[in-house]
Amino acid sequence: MGLDNKIDNASEQVAGKVKEGVGRATDDERLEAEGRQEQASGHLKQAGEKIKDMFRS
């Protein structure tokens, strides 16, 4: 897995976690849901990269 992809996926997960926390703190359900969606997207991309790496080996 390329370092750039690892960083991008991790930053997407962190940004999602922050959005979710801010949404929860401000009682903004939409922002909270958007944060959860970003986290899931980051996890999914990371899993896809790991699968690609398995086939490259």
N, CA, C and O of each residue as an XYZ file, in Angstrom:
228
protein
N       0.854     -1.155      0.000
C       0.000      0.000      0.000
C       0.904      1.223      0.000
O       1.813      1.337      0.822
N       0.647      2.129     -0.922
C       1.469      3.318     -1.024
C       1.294      4.225      0.175
O       0.213      4.317      0.757
N       2.372      4.888      0.529
C       2.335      5.776      1.684
C       1.333      6.899      1.490
O       0.642      7.286      2.432
N       1.248      7.425      0.274
C       0.272      8.490     -0.007
C      -1.148      8.021      0.256
O      -1.947      8.747      0.850
N      -1.464      6.814     -0.182
C      -2.808      6.274      0.028
C      -3.087      6.050      1.505
O      -4.198      6.299      1.974
N      -2.078      5.578      2.248
C      -2.251      5.360      3.682
C      -2.570      6.676      4.378
O      -3.456      6.745      5.230
N      -1.839      7.709      4.004
C      -2.032      9.019      4.620
C      -3.398      9.579      4.255
O      -4.105     10.104      5.115
N      -3.773      9.471      2.992
C      -5.084      9.968      2.549
C      -6.226      9.263      3.279
O      -7.164      9.909      3.747
N      -6.143      7.948      3.371
C      -7.196      7.176      4.039
C      -7.262      7.501      5.523
O      -8.345      7.648      6.089
N      -6.103      7.613      6.144
C      -6.081      7.931      7.575
C      -6.615      9.337      7.830
O      -7.342      9.563      8.797
N      -6.255     10.276      6.966
C      -6.734     11.639      7.172
C      -8.243     11.726      6.958
O      -8.924     12.505      7.625
N      -8.761     10.932      6.033
C     -10.207     10.911      5.820
C     -10.923     10.348      7.053
O     -11.984     10.835      7.445
N     -10.335      9.330      7.645
C     -10.927      8.752      8.850
C     -10.886      9.739     10.012
O     -11.857      9.863     10.759
N      -9.778     10.434     10.162
C      -9.644     11.412     11.245
C     -10.608     12.575     11.042
O     -11.258     13.022     11.987
N     -10.698     13.060      9.814
C     -11.619     14.160      9.518
C     -13.054     13.740      9.819
O     -13.837     14.530     10.346
N     -13.393     12.517      9.489
C     -14.726     12.000      9.781
C     -14.982     11.915     11.270
O     -16.075     12.229     11.743
N     -13.971     11.488     12.007
C     -14.105     11.382     13.462
C     -14.331     12.768     14.076
O     -15.147     12.929     14.983
N     -13.597     13.765     13.567
C     -13.752     15.130     14.065
C     -15.152     15.653     13.740
O     -15.822     16.227     14.598
N     -15.585     15.451     12.503
C     -16.923     15.900     12.105
C     -18.000     15.243     12.957
O     -18.956     15.893     13.382
N     -17.835     13.962     13.198
C     -18.819     13.253     14.013
C     -18.861     13.844     15.422
O     -19.939     14.057     15.978
N     -17.696     14.106     15.994
C     -17.634     14.674     17.337
C     -18.235     16.070     17.408
O     -18.955     16.391     18.354
N     -17.940     16.905     16.406
C     -18.498     18.253     16.368
C     -20.010     18.185     16.189
O     -20.752     18.938     16.820
N     -20.451     17.294     15.341
C     -21.885     17.122     15.133
C     -22.595     16.690     16.399
O     -23.690     17.160     16.706
N     -21.960     15.793     17.126
C     -22.537     15.333     18.388
C     -22.574     16.468     19.417
O     -23.563     16.640     20.129
N     -21.477     17.242     19.484
C     -21.385     18.323     20.467
C     -22.372     19.451     20.170
O     -22.904     20.079     21.086
N     -22.611     19.703     18.882
C     -23.505     20.799     18.503
C     -24.927     20.309     18.221
O     -25.794     21.090     17.828
N     -25.151     19.034     18.420
C     -26.462     18.419     18.179
C     -26.889     18.569     16.713
O     -28.062     18.784     16.409
N     -25.901     18.448     15.816
C     -26.143     18.539     14.374
C     -26.093     17.119     13.809
O     -25.016     16.590     13.534
N     -27.251     16.517     13.640
C     -27.319     15.127     13.194
C     -26.737     14.940     11.797
O     -26.132     13.908     11.507
N     -26.916     15.926     10.943
C     -26.409     15.827      9.573
C     -24.878     15.784      9.561
O     -24.283     14.971      8.853
N     -24.247     16.653     10.342
C     -22.788     16.680     10.415
C     -22.256     15.392     11.033
O     -21.234     14.859     10.601
N     -22.949     14.909     12.030
C     -22.555     13.666     12.678
C     -22.621     12.495     11.689
O     -21.708     11.671     11.636
N     -23.686     12.430     10.921
C     -23.839     11.368      9.920
C     -22.791     11.497      8.822
O     -22.265     10.494      8.338
N     -22.489     12.727      8.432
C     -21.466     12.959      7.411
C     -20.106     12.471      7.914
O     -19.326     11.899      7.153
N     -19.832     12.698      9.185
C     -18.583     12.223      9.784
C     -18.493     10.713      9.790
O     -17.448     10.145      9.473
N     -19.589     10.060     10.150
C     -19.591      8.589     10.134
C     -19.385      8.061      8.718
O     -18.704      7.057      8.512
N     -19.984      8.750      7.743
C     -19.840      8.333      6.353
C     -18.388      8.479      5.887
O     -17.871      7.603      5.193
N     -17.736      9.565      6.259
C     -16.331      9.754      5.880
C     -15.447      8.691      6.508
O     -14.527      8.186      5.864
N     -15.717      8.351      7.753
C     -14.934      7.309      8.412
C     -15.098      5.978      7.696
O     -14.119      5.271      7.456
N     -16.320      5.642      7.361
C     -16.591      4.376      6.668
C     -15.914      4.356      5.309
O     -15.373      3.332      4.893
N     -15.945      5.487      4.621
C     -15.311      5.585      3.318
C     -13.801      5.367      3.438
O     -13.205      4.649      2.634
N     -13.198      5.981      4.431
C     -11.765      5.806      4.653
C     -11.412      4.368      4.963
O     -10.413      3.852      4.464
N     -12.223      3.714      5.785
C     -11.981      2.305      6.120
C     -12.127      1.426      4.876
O     -11.337      0.505      4.668
N     -13.123      1.707      4.065
C     -13.358      0.923      2.855
C     -12.203      1.073      1.868
O     -11.749      0.090      1.284
N     -11.734      2.298      1.686
C     -10.602      2.533      0.785
C      -9.351      1.827      1.281
O      -8.590      1.260      0.498
N      -9.148      1.870      2.592
C      -7.988      1.212      3.167
C      -8.059     -0.298      2.939
O      -7.050     -0.931      2.628
N      -9.236     -0.864      3.092
C      -9.411     -2.302      2.857
C      -9.142     -2.636      1.396
O      -8.517     -3.652      1.095
N      -9.610     -1.788      0.491
C      -9.359     -1.999     -0.934
C      -7.877     -1.970     -1.262
O      -7.398     -2.769     -2.067
N      -7.152     -1.051     -0.640
C      -5.706     -0.974     -0.859
C      -5.004     -2.223     -0.343
O      -4.060     -2.707     -0.968
N      -5.453     -2.744      0.787
C      -4.844     -3.956      1.341
C      -5.086     -5.146      0.427
O      -4.206     -5.991      0.260
N      -6.265     -5.218     -0.162
C      -6.565     -6.302     -1.100
C      -5.683     -6.196     -2.337
O      -5.159     -7.198     -2.825
N      -5.523     -4.975     -2.838
C      -4.639     -4.784     -4.001
C      -3.222     -5.207     -3.669
O      -2.554     -5.827     -4.497
N      -2.753     -4.884     -2.472
C      -1.406     -5.262     -2.058
C      -1.241     -6.775     -1.982
O      -0.177     -7.303     -2.304
N      -2.301     -7.481     -1.554
C      -2.222     -8.928     -1.467
C      -2.017     -9.535     -2.855
O      -1.278    -10.509     -2.995
N      -2.654     -8.980     -3.871
C      -2.532     -9.533     -5.210
C      -1.227     -9.125     -5.887
O      -0.795     -9.782     -6.834
N      -0.597     -8.061     -5.421
C       0.689     -7.635     -5.980
C       1.829     -8.522     -5.516
O       2.841     -8.656     -6.203
N       1.661     -9.131     -4.342
C       2.749     -9.936     -3.763
C       3.011    -11.200     -4.510
O       3.896    -11.968     -4.133
